[in-house]
Amino acid sequence: MIYAIRNEGESNEKLILRYKKLFFQSRIASKIKSERYATRTVKKKKIRESAIVRSHYRKMNTKVYL
């Protein structure tokens, strides 16, 4: 749990900025975003098919240098 205690003479805006900084540095936001939806593991067949497609496009985009 992230919390920020207001320092003496600190404005509300500064406190909010300090809290946001702590929140995003703790990587809680990225964890929440990544766990928002359930995802299935990718099957070996799908990985292989995408590798074949990638290699096909790499062959198409290779340039011949003399």
C-alpha positions, 0 to 999 in steps of 0.5 A: 500500500502506498501512502504519502504523509503531508510535510509541514508547509507542503501544498496539496498539489505538491503532496498529490504529485509526490504520491503519484510519483511513489505510486508509479515508481512502485509499478503497481499501476503496470501490474493492475493494467496487466492483470485487468483481463484474463489471458490464455497462454499461447499454444505452440502451434500459434507461436510456430505459425507466427514465426513462419509469417515473420520469416516470410516477411523478413525474406520479402524485406531483405535488401541486396547490397552490392 
